[in-house]
Amino acid sequence: MGTEKLLDKLTNLLNAKRRQQKKQLNNLKKLLEKLNKRHKEHQKLLAAKKDPEGRKRIERTLKVIYTQRKKGIKLYKDITDDLKGKNQ
């Protein structure tokens, strides 16, 4: 196989990975927006809830949502940094 063909294959693989990352980034952004909306809704529910047992359940849910958002934001930043690194 010639050098030109190898370079073409490499370019195709890199572009495929880049497309995959952009698609993942778009899906992750939508998911983070949904989690943020759900987080705000649960905060409102918590403020209105008087029952200690119900408050505890909502607080637990808020903690899970917060943790997952934090992980998602880190992954989002990692992917954007990776894409920016390829641009330069």
PyRosetta script that sets phi, psi and omega in degrees:
from pyrosetta import init, pose_from_sequence

init()
pose = pose_from_sequence("MGTEKLLDKLTNLLNAKRRQQKKQLNNLKKLLEKLNKRHKEHQKLLAAKKDPEGRKRIERTLKVIYTQRKKGIKLYKDITDDLKGKNQ")
pose.set_psi(1, 134.9)
pose.set_omega(1, -178.0)
pose.set_phi(2, -78.2)
pose.set_psi(2, 164.7)
pose.set_omega(2, -179.0)
pose.set_phi(3, -60.9)
pose.set_psi(3, -39.3)
pose.set_omega(3, -178.5)
pose.set_phi(4, -62.6)
pose.set_psi(4, -42.3)
pose.set_omega(4, 178.9)
pose.set_phi(5, -65.9)
pose.set_psi(5, -39.5)
pose.set_omega(5, 178.6)
pose.set_phi(6, -64.0)
pose.set_psi(6, -41.7)
pose.set_omega(6, 178.5)
pose.set_phi(7, -65.9)
pose.set_psi(7, -37.7)
pose.set_omega(7, 176.7)
pose.set_phi(8, -62.9)
pose.set_psi(8, -43.4)
pose.set_omega(8, 179.2)
pose.set_phi(9, -64.3)
pose.set_psi(9, -41.4)
pose.set_omega(9, 178.6)
pose.set_phi(10, -62.6)
pose.set_psi(10, -43.7)
pose.set_omega(10, 178.7)
pose.set_phi(11, -61.3)
pose.set_psi(11, -43.2)
pose.set_omega(11, 178.9)
pose.set_phi(12, -62.5)
pose.set_psi(12, -40.8)
pose.set_omega(12, 178.7)
pose.set_phi(13, -65.8)
pose.set_psi(13, -43.1)
pose.set_omega(13, 179.9)
pose.set_phi(14, -65.1)
pose.set_psi(14, -41.1)
pose.set_omega(14, 178.2)
pose.set_phi(15, -65.6)
pose.set_psi(15, -36.9)
pose.set_omega(15, 178.7)
pose.set_phi(16, -64.9)
pose.set_psi(16, -42.5)
pose.set_omega(16, 179.0)
pose.set_phi(17, -64.1)
pose.set_psi(17, -40.3)
pose.set_omega(17, -179.9)
pose.set_phi(18, -64.2)
pose.set_psi(18, -43.6)
pose.set_omega(18, 177.5)
pose.set_phi(19, -62.4)
pose.set_psi(19, -41.8)
pose.set_omega(19, 179.0)
pose.set_phi(20, -61.4)
pose.set_psi(20, -43.5)
pose.set_omega(20, -179.8)
pose.set_phi(21, -66.1)
pose.set_psi(21, -39.8)
pose.set_omega(21, 179.0)
pose.set_phi(22, -64.8)
pose.set_psi(22, -39.6)
pose.set_omega(22, 178.1)
pose.set_phi(23, -65.2)
pose.set_psi(23, -44.2)
pose.set_omega(23, 178.8)
pose.set_phi(24, -63.0)
pose.set_psi(24, -39.4)
pose.set_omega(24, 179.7)
pose.set_phi(25, -63.2)
pose.set_psi(25, -43.1)
pose.set_omega(25, 179.3)
pose.set_phi(26, -63.4)
pose.set_psi(26, -45.7)
pose.set_omega(26, 179.4)
pose.set_phi(27, -64.8)
pose.set_psi(27, -39.4)
pose.set_omega(27, 179.5)
pose.set_phi(28, -65.4)
pose.set_psi(28, -38.7)
pose.set_omega(28, 178.8)
pose.set_phi(29, -62.6)
pose.set_psi(29, -44.5)
pose.set_omega(29, 178.6)
pose.set_phi(30, -62.3)
pose.set_psi(30, -42.5)
pose.set_omega(30, -180.0)
pose.set_phi(31, -64.3)
pose.set_psi(31, -41.9)
pose.set_omega(31, 179.3)
pose.set_phi(32, -64.5)
pose.set_psi(32, -36.6)
pose.set_omega(32, 177.1)
pose.set_phi(33, -64.5)
pose.set_psi(33, -41.6)
pose.set_omega(33, 178.7)
pose.set_phi(34, -65.3)
pose.set_psi(34, -42.1)
pose.set_omega(34, 178.5)
pose.set_phi(35, -64.3)
pose.set_psi(35, -38.4)
pose.set_omega(35, 178.5)
pose.set_phi(36, -63.8)
pose.set_psi(36, -42.5)
pose.set_omega(36, 178.4)
pose.set_phi(37, -62.9)
pose.set_psi(37, -44.2)
pose.set_omega(37, 179.9)
pose.set_phi(38, -65.7)
pose.set_psi(38, -36.5)
pose.set_omega(38, 177.6)
pose.set_phi(39, -61.4)
pose.set_psi(39, -45.2)
pose.set_omega(39, 179.4)
pose.set_phi(40, -64.0)
pose.set_psi(40, -40.3)
pose.set_omega(40, 179.1)
pose.set_phi(41, -62.7)
pose.set_psi(41, -42.8)
pose.set_omega(41, -179.2)
pose.set_phi(42, -69.0)
pose.set_psi(42, -31.9)
pose.set_omega(42, 176.1)
pose.set_phi(43, -64.7)
pose.set_psi(43, -39.5)
pose.set_omega(43, 177.1)
pose.set_phi(44, -65.4)
pose.set_psi(44, -41.9)
pose.set_omega(44, 177.8)
pose.set_phi(45, -61.7)
pose.set_psi(45, -41.0)
pose.set_omega(45, -179.8)
pose.set_phi(46, -63.4)
pose.set_psi(46, -41.1)
pose.set_omega(46, 179.9)
pose.set_phi(47, -64.8)
pose.set_psi(47, -32.6)
pose.set_omega(47, -177.3)
pose.set_phi(48, -86.8)
pose.set_psi(48, -19.2)
pose.set_omega(48, -174.3)
pose.set_phi(49, -79.4)
pose.set_psi(49, 132.0)
pose.set_omega(49, 179.5)
pose.set_phi(50, -105.3)
pose.set_psi(50, -28.2)
pose.set_omega(50, -178.3)
pose.set_phi(51, -66.3)
pose.set_psi(51, 121.7)
pose.set_omega(51, -177.4)
pose.set_phi(52, -61.2)
pose.set_psi(52, -36.1)
pose.set_omega(52, 179.6)
pose.set_phi(53, -67.8)
pose.set_psi(53, -42.7)
pose.set_omega(53, 178.6)
pose.set_phi(54, -66.2)
pose.set_psi(54, -38.9)
pose.set_omega(54, 178.1)
pose.set_phi(55, -62.4)
pose.set_psi(55, -41.4)
pose.set_omega(55, -178.9)
pose.set_phi(56, -62.8)
pose.set_psi(56, -41.2)
pose.set_omega(56, 179.7)
pose.set_phi(57, -64.6)
pose.set_psi(57, -43.9)
pose.set_omega(57, 179.2)
pose.set_phi(58, -66.4)
pose.set_psi(58, -39.4)
pose.set_omega(58, 177.7)
pose.set_phi(59, -61.7)
pose.set_psi(59, -40.0)
pose.set_omega(59, 178.4)
pose.set_phi(60, -63.7)
pose.set_psi(60, -43.1)
pose.set_omega(60, 177.9)
pose.set_phi(61, -63.5)
pose.set_psi(61, -41.6)
pose.set_omega(61, 178.2)
pose.set_phi(62, -61.3)
pose.set_psi(62, -39.8)
pose.set_omega(62, 179.7)
pose.set_phi(63, -63.2)
pose.set_psi(63, -42.7)
pose.set_omega(63, 179.3)
pose.set_phi(64, -65.0)
pose.set_psi(64, -45.9)
pose.set_omega(64, 179.6)
pose.set_phi(65, -60.7)
pose.set_psi(65, -44.4)
pose.set_omega(65, -179.8)
pose.set_phi(66, -60.8)
pose.set_psi(66, -45.6)
pose.set_omega(66, -179.2)
pose.set_phi(67, -63.1)
pose.set_psi(67, -43.8)
pose.set_omega(67, -179.6)
pose.set_phi(68, -66.6)
pose.set_psi(68, -38.6)
pose.set_omega(68, 176.9)
pose.set_phi(69, -63.4)
pose.set_psi(69, -41.3)
pose.set_omega(69, 180.0)
pose.set_phi(70, -61.0)
pose.set_psi(70, -44.7)
pose.set_omega(70, 177.5)
pose.set_phi(71, -63.7)
pose.set_psi(71, -42.3)
pose.set_omega(71, -179.8)
pose.set_phi(72, -64.8)
pose.set_psi(72, -40.1)
pose.set_omega(72, 179.6)
pose.set_phi(73, -65.6)
pose.set_psi(73, -39.5)
pose.set_omega(73, 178.2)
pose.set_phi(74, -63.5)
pose.set_psi(74, -44.8)
pose.set_omega(74, 179.0)
pose.set_phi(75, -63.1)
pose.set_psi(75, -41.5)
pose.set_omega(75, 178.6)
pose.set_phi(76, -59.3)
pose.set_psi(76, -45.6)
pose.set_omega(76, 179.1)
pose.set_phi(77, -65.4)
pose.set_psi(77, -39.8)
pose.set_omega(77, 178.8)
pose.set_phi(78, -61.5)
pose.set_psi(78, -43.6)
pose.set_omega(78, -179.1)
pose.set_phi(79, -67.7)
pose.set_psi(79, -43.0)
pose.set_omega(79, 180.0)
pose.set_phi(80, -65.3)
pose.set_psi(80, -38.1)
pose.set_omega(80, 176.6)
pose.set_phi(81, -64.2)
pose.set_psi(81, -39.2)
pose.set_omega(81, 178.4)
pose.set_phi(82, -64.4)
pose.set_psi(82, -42.9)
pose.set_omega(82, 179.0)
pose.set_phi(83, -66.5)
pose.set_psi(83, -39.2)
pose.set_omega(83, 178.9)
pose.set_phi(84, -66.7)
pose.set_psi(84, -37.6)
pose.set_omega(84, 178.3)
pose.set_phi(85, -62.5)
pose.set_psi(85, -32.8)
pose.set_omega(85, 178.5)
pose.set_phi(86, -76.3)
pose.set_psi(86, -27.1)
pose.set_omega(86, 179.7)
pose.set_phi(87, -71.5)
pose.set_psi(87, -31.8)
pose.set_omega(87, -174.7)
pose.set_phi(88, -86.1)
pose.dump_pdb("model.pdb")
